[in-house]
Amino acid sequence: MNFKKNITILSVILISGLLIYGFILAHQIFSDNTKFSEKELYVYVPTGANYEDVKKIISPFVERLDRFEMVANKRSYPENIMSGRFLFVKGMNSYELVKALRSNVPVNLAFNNQERLENFAGRVGSQIEPDSLSLLKTFKDSLFLKENGFTNENVLAMFIPNTYEVYWNISSEKFRDKMIKEYRNFWNKERTEKAAKQGLSPIEATILASIVHKESVKKDERPRIAGVYLNRMKQEMPLQADPTVIYAIKKKSNDFDQVIKRVFYNDLTMTSPYNTYVNIGLPPGPIAMPDITALEAVLNPEKHNFIYFCASVNRFGYHEFAATLPEHNLNAKKYSDWIDSQGVKR
């Protein structure tokens, strides 16, 4: 009898111990193990990181790292580290934290209106793991440029402003390959044929669109401005676009942070392939990254006989257009007199 009683007592003790251990284990696994005040935050695990690196990265946000490690070891996480961008939500338990570190969350990468390839690389490099230098090197790869019909001067035309979903840890090569795919998707048969009707290739259309983009922030006016430049090109006139001169000044001085509000006569004679007062035709590359409305303006220009335009002093932000030089000179004098009255020197 005593033997059976002892067995029963031992069984009760063992079961109680297992229950207590299970309760403690469940508490460690499924209780809140975060220590940040935000509702959610992202942690970034770089390519090539090991388990020790991950622990250092997440330790500021995890209340009990030992609890996390216990679950991580049981889930074989240390042997299967993933790089990427991972979402932590306030109140997550250890099990959920480990699970979160196995779910790479894409970045909504956005860019527009970048003036140079260097600016663009910096903008992209601030949103994904590859830095601007590695991105630039990839964009300028001579074999890639040759295979896809670009040059160092015009490769900026490849990047279509938009918002793209990519993984934070995407390589610079894979990002570039995604962009060339998006470029080809944008320049479909319909758009390519529209560009050809204007006597332009997709790259040339983008270069012209960059000038249109810089000439006016008024999207409803851009098709008219595009029409002016196309009229000049048909007559083999110089484009005489002030934004190209401004770009040439910045490029010559290697100072793209300067703000130039006024172009003077002496500026128009400077030697530069980007100076469209001196050179006939398009510059060798875009002077900025044109947005979609500027591209569509070049592909769908307004039909008219205007050859000239200058900034309006009556409708700020817009321009006055003219078909003859005398008419344009009157408009230009009005603008020159007004800008003199404002004391604008450069």
C-alpha positions in Angstrom: 0.0 0.0 0.0 2.7 2.4 1.0 4.5 1.7 -2.3 1.5 2.6 -4.3 0.9 5.6 -2.2 4.5 6.8 -2.8 4.2 6.2 -6.5 1.0 8.3 -6.5 2.7 11.1 -4.6 5.7 11.1 -6.9 3.5 11.1 -9.9 1.5 14.1 -8.6 4.8 15.9 -7.8 6.2 15.1 -11.3 3.0 16.2 -13.0 2.9 19.4 -10.9 6.5 20.1 -11.7 5.9 19.6 -15.4 2.8 21.9 -15.2 4.8 24.5 -13.4 7.7 24.2 -15.9 5.2 24.4 -18.8 3.6 27.4 -17.3 7.0 29.1 -16.9 8.0 28.1 -20.4 4.8 29.4 -21.8 5.3 32.6 -19.9 8.7 33.1 -21.3 7.6 32.3 -24.8 4.3 34.1 -25.0 4.6 37.1 -22.7 5.4 40.6 -23.9 9.2 40.9 -24.6 9.5 44.3 -26.1 10.9 47.6 -24.6 10.1 50.4 -27.0 7.5 53.0 -26.8 6.5 53.2 -30.4 3.6 51.1 -31.7 6.0 49.6 -34.2 9.5 49.9 -35.5 11.8 48.4 -38.1 15.1 46.7 -37.4 17.6 46.2 -40.2 19.9 43.2 -40.4 22.7 43.7 -42.9 23.9 41.2 -45.4 26.4 38.8 -43.9 25.3 39.4 -40.3 25.6 36.5 -37.8 23.6 35.6 -34.7 25.8 37.8 -32.4 25.3 40.7 -34.8 21.5 40.3 -34.7 21.5 40.2 -30.9 23.4 43.5 -30.8 20.9 45.0 -33.3 17.8 43.9 -31.5 18.9 44.2 -27.8 17.8 47.9 -27.5 14.3 46.8 -28.3 14.0 43.4 -26.4 13.2 43.3 -22.7 14.7 39.9 -21.9 17.3 38.8 -24.4 17.6 35.4 -22.6 14.0 34.6 -23.3 14.4 35.6 -27.0 17.5 33.4 -27.2 15.7 30.4 -25.7 13.0 30.6 -28.4 15.5 31.4 -31.1 17.6 28.3 -30.3 14.5 26.1 -30.2 13.4 27.5 -33.6 16.9 27.1 -35.1 17.2 30.8 -35.8 20.9 31.1 -35.1 21.7 28.8 -38.0 19.3 30.5 -40.4 19.9 34.2 -40.1 18.1 36.4 -42.7 19.2 39.9 -43.8 16.6 42.5 -44.5 14.1 44.9 -42.9 11.9 43.4 -40.2 8.8 44.8 -38.4 8.7 44.7 -34.6 5.3 45.6 -33.0 5.0 46.7 -29.4 3.8 43.8 -27.2 5.3 41.0 -29.3 6.4 37.9 -27.4 9.7 36.0 -28.0 8.0 33.6 -30.4 6.6 36.5 -32.5 9.9 38.3 -32.5 11.7 35.3 -33.9 8.9 34.9 -36.5 9.2 38.6 -37.4 12.9 38.2 -38.1 12.0 35.6 -40.8 9.6 37.9 -42.6 11.5 40.5 -44.8 9.3 43.5 -45.2 9.7 45.4 -48.5 10.5 49.1 -48.8 8.3 51.5 -50.8 11.2 53.3 -52.5 10.4 56.6 -54.0 12.4 59.1 -56.1 11.8 62.0 -58.4 13.3 65.3 -59.6 16.9 64.3 -59.1 19.3 66.6 -60.9 22.2 64.2 -61.4 23.0 60.5 -61.3 25.0 61.2 -58.1 21.9 62.8 -56.5 19.8 59.9 -57.6 22.3 57.3 -56.2 22.3 59.2 -52.9 18.5 59.3 -52.7 18.2 55.6 -53.4 21.1 54.7 -51.1 19.3 56.4 -48.2 16.4 54.0 -48.6 18.1 50.6 -49.2 21.2 48.8 -48.0 23.6 49.5 -50.9 25.4 52.8 -50.5 25.5 55.5 -53.2 29.1 54.6 -54.3 28.2 51.0 -55.0 25.0 52.1 -56.8 26.9 54.6 -58.9 29.5 52.0 -59.9 26.8 49.6 -60.9 24.9 52.2 -62.9 28.1 53.2 -64.8 29.2 49.7 -65.5 30.5 49.9 -69.1 29.2 46.5 -70.2 25.7 47.3 -68.9 25.7 50.7 -70.6 26.8 49.3 -73.9 24.3 46.4 -73.8 21.4 48.8 -73.1 22.3 51.7 -75.3 23.2 54.2 -72.6 26.2 56.4 -71.9 27.5 57.9 -68.7 25.9 61.2 -69.7 22.4 59.9 -70.4 21.9 56.8 -68.1 19.8 59.0 -65.8 17.1 58.7 -68.5 16.8 55.0 -67.5 15.1 55.8 -64.1 11.4 56.5 -64.3 10.2 58.5 -61.3 7.7 56.5 -59.2 7.3 54.5 -56.1 8.7 50.9 -56.2 8.4 48.0 -53.8 11.9 46.5 -53.2 13.6 44.6 -50.4 15.9 46.8 -48.3 18.7 44.3 -48.7 18.4 44.2 -52.6 21.8 44.3 -54.2 22.9 47.2 -56.3 22.9 45.0 -59.4 19.4 43.6 -58.8 18.1 47.1 -58.2 19.6 48.3 -61.5 18.2 45.3 -63.3 14.7 46.1 -61.8 15.0 49.7 -63.0 15.9 48.7 -66.6 12.9 46.4 -66.6 10.7 49.2 -65.4 12.2 51.4 -68.1 11.3 48.9 -70.8 7.8 48.5 -69.4 7.3 52.3 -69.5 8.7 52.6 -73.0 6.2 50.3 -74.5 5.3 50.2 -78.2 2.7 53.0 -77.9 5.1 55.4 -76.2 8.0 54.5 -78.4 5.9 55.2 -81.5 4.8 58.5 -80.1 8.4 59.5 -79.6 9.3 58.4 -83.1 6.5 60.7 -84.5 8.3 63.6 -82.9 11.6 62.4 -84.4 12.9 61.2 -81.0 14.2 58.0 -79.5 13.1 57.3 -75.9 16.4 58.6 -74.5 16.1 61.8 -76.6 12.5 62.2 -75.5 13.6 62.0 -71.9 16.3 64.6 -72.4 13.8 67.0 -73.9 11.4 66.2 -71.1 14.0 67.1 -68.6 14.2 70.6 -70.1 10.4 70.9 -70.2 10.3 69.8 -66.6 12.8 72.5 -65.6 11.1 75.2 -67.6 7.7 75.0 -65.9 6.2 73.6 -62.7 2.8 74.1 -64.3 1.8 70.7 -65.6 -1.0 72.1 -67.8 1.6 74.3 -69.6 4.2 71.6 -70.3 2.6 70.3 -73.6 2.8 73.9 -75.0 6.4 74.3 -74.0 7.2 70.9 -75.5 5.6 72.1 -78.7 7.8 75.2 -78.8 11.0 73.1 -78.5 9.8 70.6 -81.1 9.0 73.5 -83.5 12.6 74.8 -83.0 14.1 71.4 -83.6 12.1 71.0 -86.8 13.5 74.3 -88.0 17.0 73.3 -86.9 17.1 76.3 -84.5 19.1 76.1 -81.2 16.8 75.2 -78.3 18.0 78.2 -76.4 16.8 76.8 -73.1 18.0 78.7 -70.0 17.8 75.6 -67.8 20.5 74.0 -69.9 22.7 77.0 -69.3 22.1 76.9 -65.6 23.0 73.2 -65.6 26.2 74.0 -67.6 27.2 76.6 -65.0 26.6 74.2 -62.1 28.5 71.4 -63.9 31.5 73.7 -64.7 31.8 74.9 -61.1 30.9 71.4 -59.7 28.5 73.2 -57.4 25.0 71.8 -57.8 23.8 73.3 -54.6 23.9 76.9 -55.8 20.6 78.6 -56.7 20.6 80.5 -60.0 17.5 82.6 -60.6 18.8 84.6 -63.5 20.8 83.9 -66.7 22.9 86.8 -68.1 24.1 87.3 -71.7 27.7 86.3 -70.9 26.4 83.0 -69.6 24.9 82.2 -73.0 28.3 82.1 -74.7 30.0 79.6 -72.3 31.5 76.5 -73.9 29.7 73.4 -72.8 27.9 70.6 -74.6 24.9 71.4 -72.4 24.7 75.0 -73.6 21.8 75.0 -76.1 22.4 78.6 -77.1 25.7 77.6 -78.6 24.9 74.0 -79.7 22.1 73.0 -82.0 20.1 70.0 -80.9 19.7 68.2 -77.5 22.4 68.1 -74.8 24.2 64.8 -74.3 22.0 63.8 -71.3 19.1 64.9 -69.1 19.6 68.0 -67.0 17.3 66.5 -64.4 15.0 63.5 -63.9 11.7 64.5 -65.6 8.5 63.4 -64.0 5.8 61.5 -65.9 3.9 64.6 -66.9 6.9 66.1 -68.6 7.5 62.9 -70.5 3.9 62.7 -71.5 4.1 66.4 -72.6 6.9 65.6 -75.0 5.0 62.5 -76.3 1.7 64.5 -76.6 2.8 68.1 -77.4 0.4 70.9 -78.1 0.3 71.7 -81.9 0.9 75.4 -82.5 3.2 77.9 -84.3 4.9 79.3 -81.3 8.7 79.6 -81.4 9.4 81.8 -78.4 8.4 82.1 -74.8 9.4 83.8 -71.6 8.2 84.0 -68.0 5.0 86.0 -67.5 4.9 88.9 -65.1 1.1 88.7 -65.0 0.6 85.0 -64.4 3.5 84.0 -62.1 4.7 80.5 -62.8 3.4 80.6 -66.4 4.9 81.9 -69.6 4.0 84.2 -72.5 4.3 82.6 -75.9 5.0 84.2 -79.3 5.3 83.2 -82.9 7.5 86.1 -84.0 10.7 87.6 -82.7 9.3 91.2 -82.3 6.4 89.9 -80.2 8.8 87.9 -78.1 11.1 90.8 -77.6 8.2 92.8 -76.1 7.4 90.0 -73.7 11.1 89.5 -72.8 11.5 93.3 -72.0 8.5 93.2 -69.7 10.1 90.3 -67.8 13.6 91.9 -67.8 12.2 95.2 -66.4 10.2 93.3 -63.7 13.2 91.2 -62.6 15.4 94.3 -62.5 12.8 96.0 -60.2 13.1 93.0 -57.9 16.8 93.4 -57.6 17.6 89.9 -58.7 21.4 89.7 -59.5 21.9 86.0 -60.1 
